[in-house]
Amino acid sequence: MARDGAAERLRPLLRWETGLVIASFAVIFLGLSVSSGFLTSGNLFYLCVSVGEVAIMTLPMTFIVITGEIDLSVASTLGLASALVGYLWSHGWPMEAIIPTVLAVGVLTGGFNGVLVTRLGLPSLAVTIGTLTLYRGIAVVLLGPNTISNFPASYTTIGIDPVPHTSFLSYSVVIFLILALIFGIVLHFTPFGRSLYAIGANKEAALFAGIRVRRIKMFLFILSGVVCSAAGILYTFRLSTAVQDNGLGLELSVVAIVLLGGVSIFGGTGSIVGVVLAVFVFAGLQSALFLTNFPERALGIVTGGLLLISVLAPNASSFASRARELWRRREVRGRVAIAKRGAP
């Protein structure tokens, strides 16, 4: 009984989020050991600016992965939105009409993914790999080699100025934090959020429980399209440039952060708190390496390394069990072989 009580008290310390808190302090220590300017307002603002749009895209991805699906077209949706902003602006559209139009296109791109997955029953991995290329191709058709950069300063300052009365918070990070609060409440305190966990844990059981699995997944893909399109608008304003390859490769960063946040790739588990902490760990590591004059093109090491850790660490116990089982079988085979050699 005493042992069970001790285990119960230690359980909160063994949560994945606790490890991320420790990792956050480790990142701060690493950053300060690399440069005393790591926690300055200037560097923190750069950190916020560099991760803002990626962080926003992790939120709908979290919901999707919890249900056991995935959306690898998020960065291409961002790129298509950015290209569309530039295309419409170059054709004389006012920004007040461009923004809702781009968000409406996000509904279409997300809905197209959702139809292929929920109505045709195709695997989301294959579908979104295909639409990743498709949406990027449409962006190329829209802009070609052209670069649009004459956007109004009233919009482009959103990406380069801190939020008023702060010295390091970017608009994109503030939007992320507000959305994270909303997504967190929905996921952890509503029946809809509980249904996402149920779908990811056992889709058949969720169906028998009366959960509208296909309708919910359809909504999540549409939500992803809209949120990623909004991130594409912010990305365009931050760079003050629309080109056909904006956001290229960011889908790996989004997936890495979501999995690092403790969301299981197999569905059924995860939390918004973990994802928020993972955003800081990811951005902090990249910032610390940047301060060491680490080659910018090699920063993919952070994404790849965290992605592998995120997949391997939660399954370490099962890997250890398999290794012990293989070792036991090897020992049994050895004993059988020795017995056979000793038999008359």
N, C-alpha and C positions, 0 to 999 in steps of 0.2 A: 504493500500500500504506500509506504514511504517513497519507494522508487517511482511508483506511478504519479504521486504528487509532485515529486521533483521534475519528472518529465513534463507534466502539465505546466509547471511554472517556467520551464525552459523553452516551451514551444514557441512563444512569441519571438524569442531570440533566434530561433532557427528558421524564421520566415525569410523568403527571398528578399523582401524589402529591407530587412535588417542588414543583409549583406550589401545591398546597394547603398545604404547609409554609410556603412564602413568604407565602401569603395569611393564614395563622394569625398569623405575626409582624406582618404589616401590620395585622391586626385588633387585636392587642395594642397596637401603636403608636397606632392610631386611638383606642382606648379610653382609654389613658393621656393622650392629648392632649386628650380631651374632659373627663375627670375623673380626678383622682388616686386616686379610690376604685374604679377599675375592677378592680384586682387584689386588693381587700380580700376577706377571707373572707366578709363579708356579701353582697357583690355576686356573688362566685363561687357562693355557695350559691343565690342567686336564679337565676343563670344555669343551674345544674344542675337546679333544680326546674322551671324553665320549659320545659326541652327534654327532660326525662327520658322521658316516655311517647312523645313523637314519635320520639326516638332509638331506643327499643325497637322501634317499628313499622318502622323503616327496614331492619332486619336481614332479616326474611322477604321484604320488598319487594325487597331486593337480589337474593336468589336468584331470585325470580320474573322480574325484569326481565332478568337475565342469560340466562334461557331464552327471552327474546323475548316474554314476556307482561307483563301489568300487573294490579294489583289496586287499583282506586280506591275500594273499599268499606271500606278499613282504618279510616277515622275513624268511619264509621257502625257498624262492628262494635264499636269502642271505645264509641260512644254507646249501642248496644244493651246491651252488657255492663254499663255504668254504670246504665242504666235498670233492668235486671234485678236488679242488686244492691239498688237502692232498693226495687223492687217486692217482692222476696222478704223483705227485712228488715222492711218495713212489714206483711207478713203473718205475722210471727212466726217466720220461719226463723232458725236459729242461723247465725252466720257460717261455722262449720266445714262446714256443708252448702251454703251459698250459693256459696262459692268454687269447689268442684269442679263444681257445677251450671252455673255461668257458663262455666267452661272447656269443659264438655261441649257447651254451646250454641255455643261458638266452633268446635268440631269440626263441628257441623252447618252453621253459616254458611259456613265455609271449604269444607266438602265440597259444599255446594250450588253454590258458584262453580265448584269443580273439575269437578263432573258436567256442568254446562252447557258448560264450555270443552273438556274432554277427551272426553266421551262424545257430546255433540251437535255438537261441532266449531264452536261459536259463538266469535266473536272476544272475547277477554278484556276489551278496552276497552268494548265495548257491554254485555257481561254485567255487569261490575262497576259501570258507570254505573247500570244498572238496579237491582242489589242495593244500591248506595249509597242509593238512594231507598227501596227496600223495607225495609232494616234500620232506617233512620231512622224510617220510618213505624211499624214495630212498636214502636220505643221510645216514640213518641208515644202509641200505643194503650195501652202498659203504664202509663205515668205520667200522661199527659195534662198538665194544668197543675200537677200536684202537685210539690212539692219535698220530698225526704226528706233530713233532715240530722241525725238523732239516732243516728248510728253510734257505736259504742264508742270511747272515747278511745285505747284500746290499739291500735286500727287506724289511726285518723286521724292519730296522731302520726308515722306512717311518712312522711307527706308533708311534715310541717312541721319535723321535727327532723333534724339531720345524723346521719350514721352515727357511732356511738361512736368516740371517739379521733380524730375529724376535726372540722374546723370549717366545711368547705364542701361536702363530698360528700353528696348526697342519696341515699336508698335507691334511687330509680329509676335514677340514673346508675350506681351500683354494679352493679345488676342488668344494666343495658345493657352495661357493660364486661365482666362475666362472660360474658354471652351473646355479645358480639362476639368474645371469645376462642374460644368454642366454635364459632361460625359460621365464624370465620376458619380454624380448623384443618380443619373439614369441607370448606370451599370450596377451600382451597389445598393440602391435604395428603392428600386421600382420593380414591379412584376416583369416589365420588358427586359430589364437587365438580367433577372433571374432566368428568363426564358433563353437568353443567349448562352448562359452557362449550361442549361439543360440540353440545348441543341448540340453544343460542342461535346458534352459528355456522352450523349447517346441520342442520335437523331431519331431512331425508331421509337424509343421510349418517349421522346418529346412529342412525336406525332400522336402516339396513343394517349398522351396527356392533354391533347387538344390544342397544342401550340401550332400556330400557322407557320411552319418552318420555311416554306418557299416564299411566302409574303415577307417574312422578316428578313431573309437573306436578300431578297430583291431590294427592300428598303435600304439595307446596309450598303449595297453596291451603289445605289443612287446617292446616298449620303456621302460615300467616298468620292464620287465624281464631283459633287458640288463643293465639298471642302477642298479637294485638290485643285479645282478650278480657282477657288478663292485664293489658295496659296500661290497659284500661278500669277494672279493679278498682283499680289503683294511682291512676288519675286521680280516681276517686270518693273514695278515702281522702284524697288530697292536698287536694281541695276540701272534703272532709267534706260533700259535697252530691251528690245524684243528681237530675238533671233530664233531660228528654227531649232537650235540645239540647247535651249535653256533647260536646265534641270537634268541634263543627261547623266544617267547613272545614279540618281538620288534614291531610286527604289531600294537599292541595297542598304543604304543608310537607314531608311525607314524600317525595313524588316529587321535589321540588326538592333535598333533601339527597342522595337516592340518585343523581340525575343529576350534581349537583355533585361527588359522590365519584368520578366517572369511570366510572360504569356506563352503558354505551351503551343508549340507548332502543331500539336495533335488536337488542340481545342480543349475547352472545358475549364481552363484555369487562367488567372491573370488579374491584374488590378491596374487602375489608372495611376495610383500612387507610385507603383513600381515603374510605370512608363515615364512619369515625370522625373523620377530620380535617374532613370536610365538616360534621359535627354541630357541631364547635367553631366553625368559621367562621360558620355560620348563627346559632348562639346568640350568639356574640360580637358580630356585627354588630347583632343586635337589641338586645343589652344596651347597646352603645355608643350607639345611637340613643335608647334609653330614657333614658339618663343626660343626654342633651341636651334632655330634655323634648319629644322628637319625639312628635306625636300617636299614641297607641297604636293607634287605628283605621287609621292609615296605615302601620303596620308591614308590611302586605301588600306594600309596595314591595320589601322585602327578598326575600320569597318570589318575587314575580314577576320581579324583576331577576335573581336567581340562577338561576331556572328558564330564562330566556332565554339567559343566559350559558352555562349548562350544555349547552344544545342547540346553540348557535351555535359556541362555541369549538372543540369537537372536530372540527367540520366546516368550520373556517375555510379549510383548505387546499383542500378540494373546491370551496368557494364561489369561492376565488381562481382555481382552474383553470377553472371555468365562466365566470367573468368574462373571463378571458383568451381563452377560446374564442369567447365572444360578440363580444369586441372584434376578434379576428382575422377572424371571419366578416363583421363590419361593414366592415372594411377591404377585404376581398376584393370584397364587393358594391359598394363605392365605386369600386374600380379597374375592375370590369366595367362599371359605369355610365359612367365616364369614357371607357373604350375604345369603348363603343357610340356615345357622342356624337361621338367623333372619327372613327368609321368612315364611309366615303363612302356 
